[in-house]
């Protein structure tokens, strides 16, 4: 398989910056929804069906700081980055799969353990927290403790999608990748998987869009799409599901394609001013703490949930989210250094190839 420009050394700071601001959007989005349950109804109502200015203002705020689009971007980024990392792997299909699964586990679970522990402890001051709730959240069967961990359930289910697509790509190139994507999309929409993959199914298009980025076809379009298209792609991704009532599946496909184009431009460093903004040190810092920031803000939302609805919920939610960030950012940095990084190191150590003994030379 031809080597592509995506098999690049080091990290792409622009992608890290995007991940950081997407996590920040989720924090503000959750705070606005927590401030008044009625905001969730506004979120789900197309803009064309809203008639009064307060609701329209709330809709615009929820669309600009859009947690749904942020998660779509996370999934597109996962598809691109994971396929790119798999391209550098050597060995049999079993060895590559084993290393991939173990490293994903140790990348995700240490921070998840911490988030569940902190949130369950905070919830215990207000209500009984059952062992079953905690266990089901730990195994990602349910997410009653840390609500955003539903996306981690999707990330693990996506392993069953990403690995076959990668091996088809390694053997047959992009034709194999596209064929396997189509096969999987058809398969998961059969009655056999009607309920077992219900949470993950709507997001398969986002992972597919991401996986196509680190390929020669992705490089072709990444080098030829005009730079000015990035704001169009971003606005379509942010507003598609919130403006027009075109149906959930069509909205998710449109959103995934638009998010894919936006990430594609960042991946090949052709997003102009927004790319330069996202690779700033401050943006890069947000990207490095984004995973813990995404999870660890949850316990701090509990007081807002308890006292909702509050006066001026959008403004209150924005102010409260800013306060959460002041507290959670340092905590997220500590989690990065002492929870996430040790987990990553452990995952790599457990999957490192064993050194082969060197035969002794004859005298």
N, C-alpha and C positions, 0 to 999 in steps of 0.2 A: 504494500500500500504506500502510495507516495507520501513523503513527509510534507507537512503543511506548515504555514507560518504560525500556526497556533501552538506548535510544540516549542514554545518559547521558554527560555529560562526565567526563573524568578516569578514574582507575583505581578499581576496587573493592578496597579494602584487605582485605576479608574473603576474597575469592578469592585474593589474593596470599598471605595467611597460610595458607590451606588448601594451596596449592601448596608452601609452604615446609615444613610439617609432613609432607606426603606424601613429599617428597624425603628428609626426615630418617628417616621410617619405612623407606624403601628402603635407606638406608645400614645401619641396624640389622638389617634383615631379611637383607641380603646377608651381613653379618658372622656372623650366627647360622648361616646355611646353609654358609658357608665353614669354620666351626669344626669341622664334622663332616658329611661327605656323607650320613650316615644321617638327618640332619634333613630332607633333601629328601624322603625316603620318608615320614617322619612328616607333613610338610607335605601330601603327596598322599593321605594316608590319612584318611578321615572320622573325626571324633572318636568316633563310636559304636563304631568298630572297634579303638580303642586300649584296652589293658587295664591297663597299669602306670602308676603315678603320674609317673615321670620323663618318659615319652612324652606323657602328658596335659599336664604342665606345659610341655613344649617346644611342643606343639601350641597351647596358649593363648598363649604368647609370640609364636609365629609368626603367630597370628591377630590379636593386638592390634597388633603392629608388622608389618602385613601389606603387603608390597611389591606383591603382586598387586592388592589393592584400591587402593593408591596409584596404580598405573598406570591403572586404570579411571577414577579421579578425574581424572588428567591428561587422559585422552581426552574425558571429559565437559566439562571446563573448556575444552579446545581447541575442541570443537564450539560451545559457547556464546560464547566470546570471539571466535572467528573469524567466526561469523555476525554477531555484533554489529558487528564492525569492517567487514565487507563492506557492511552496511546504510548506512554513511556514505560509501561509494564512489560516484563519479559517472563516467559515460562508457559506452562500448559494452561488450558482454560480453568482447570480446577485450582491451580496455584494462584492465578490472578483473581479468581472469584473469592477464594478464601481470604487473601490479603485485603481485598476490597471490602468485604463484609466486616471483617474484624476491625479494620481502621475506621470504617463508618461508625461502628458501635462505640469505639473509644473516643471518637470525635464528638459524638452527640450525647452519650449518656452521662458523663461526669457533670456537665452543666445542668442536664435535666434532673439528676439526683438532687443537686443543690437547690434548684428552683422548686421542686416538689417539697423538699424538706422545709424550706423557708415559708412557702405559701401555706402548707398544711399547719405549720406552727402558728402563723398569723391567723388563719381561719379558726383555729382551736379556741381563740379568745372570744369568738362570737357564736360558734356553733360546734356541735359534735362532728368530728372528722373520723369516719370509719376506716378501719384497716383495709376493707375491700376497696374503698375509693382510692386509697393510696396505691394499693397493689395494681388496680386496673389502670391507673395513670402511669405507673412505672413500666408496665408492659405495653403501654399505648393502646390498650383495648378501649379505654375511655379517657376523658380529659376533664373530669369534674374539678380537679384541683388546679392545674395549670392549663387554662383554656387554650392558649396558643399552641400547646404541644400537639394539637391535632395535625399541624403541618409536619411535625416530626414523624407521626404515623404515616403520612403520605410519603415522606422522604424514604422511609424504610420499605414501604410497598414499592416505591419506584426502583429499588434495587432489582426487583424481579423484571423490570422493564428495561433498565439501563444495560444490564449485563448481556442479555440476548442481542440487543441492538448493537452493542459494541462488538461482540464476536461476529455478527453478521457483517458489520462494517470492516472488520479486520480481514475477513475472508473474501468478501465480494465488493468492497468499496461502498460508495454512496448508494448504488442500486440495492445492495444487500441491506443497508441501513434503512432505506425508505420502505423496502418490501417488508422487513421485520416490523417496522412501526405500524404499517397498515395491518399486518397479521395480528399484532397485539391489540390494536384498536378494535378490530372486528371481534376478536376473541373475548375481550373484556365486556363487550356489549351483548353477549349472548346470555340467556337465562342462567347459565351455570354460575356466572359471576354477578348476578343481579344485586345481591346484598353484600357479598363478601368484600367487594372492592368499591362499595358505594361512595366512601369518602374520597378515595384516590382517583376514581374514574374521571371526574370532570377536569382534572389537571394534567392528564396525559399529554394534551396538546402543548402545554407550557414546557414540559420536559422534552418533548419532541423538538420544539423550536430551538431549545438550547442545545440539544445534541447535534443538530445540523450545523451549528456555528463553527466548531473546530474541524471542518472538513475542507477539501479543495473548493467545493461549491460555496461554502460559507466565506472562504477567503476571496473568491471571485466577486461575490456581491459586496463583501466588506470593503473591497478596494475600489468599487465602482459606484456605490450609492452616494448621492450628493450629501455633503455635510449638513446642509440645511434641513434635511428630512428628520433629524433627531427630535425637534420640538413637536412635529406632527405626530410622530410615532408615540412620543410620551403622552401627549394630550389624548390621543385615541385610546391608549392603554388606560389612562386615568378615568376617562369619562364614558367609555362604551357601555359598561354595565349599569351606569347610573343615570344616563340621559334618555336613551331610546328603549322602548319595550320590544326588543327584537328576539326575545327568548334567551334562556340561560345558556344553552349550548352554543348558539351562534355568537352570543356575547363573549363567552369564554374563548372561543376560537379566535375571534377578532382581537381580543385582549392579548392572547398568547402570541399572535403574529406580530402585533404592534410592539409588545414588550421584547419579542425576539429581535426585531429590527433595531430597537434602541440598544439592547445589549450587544448586538452584532457590531454596531458602530463603535461602541466603547471597547469591545474586545480587540478590534483592529485599530484602535486609537484614531478614529476618524469622526469623532463627535464634537470637534471644535471646542468652543468655550466651555460647554458643560463638562467635557472630558478633562480640560485643564482645571476646572473647579473641583472635580471629584478626585483628582490626584494630589490636591493640596495636603499638607501634613495634618491639618485639622480633620479633613474628610477621611484621610487614611486612618486616623485614630478612631473615629466613629466606626469605620469598617472593621477594625480589629476587635472592638468590644461589642460588635453588633449582635452576636449570638446570645451572649449573656444579657445584654440590654433587652433583647426581645423576650427573654424568659423571666428575668428577675424584676421587671416592673410590675408583674402581676400582683404580688402581695400588697403593694402600695396602693393598688386600686380598690382594695377591699373597703376602706372607709367611705370612699366616694360611692361605691355600690350600695352601701348600707343606708346612706342618707339621701339617695336619689329618690325622686327628682329634686333638683336644686334650681334656684333662680338663675336665669340666664345660662342655661346648660352648656351652650357652645363656648361662651367666653370663660365660664367656670372650668370647663373641661380643658381648654387650652392652658389656662393659668395653672391648673393642678398638674397637668402633664409636664409643664416647664419645671415645676417644683420637684416632681418625681425624677426628672432627668438630672437635676442637681444632686440628688441623693444616689440615684442608681448608677450613674456613670462611674464614679469612683469604685463602687461595689463591683461593677462589671469589669473594670480593669483588674481588680484583685482576683476576680473569678477567672479572667483570662490567664493571668500569670500563675495562679496556684491551683486551678482546677482544670481549665481547658488544655493548657499547654502540657502539663504532666500526662493528661489522658492521651493526647496526640503522640507524645514520646513513647508511652507504654504501648499504644497500638502499633507503632512502627517497630518497636523492639520485639514484640511478639510475632511479627510477620517478617522480620529480617531474614534473608537467606542464610542458612547455616554455612559457616566456612568449611570448605573441603580440606581434609588433611592432605598435606604435601608429602608424597612418598619420599622416603629417605634415599639419598643417593648412594650408589655403591662406592666403596673406597677405591 
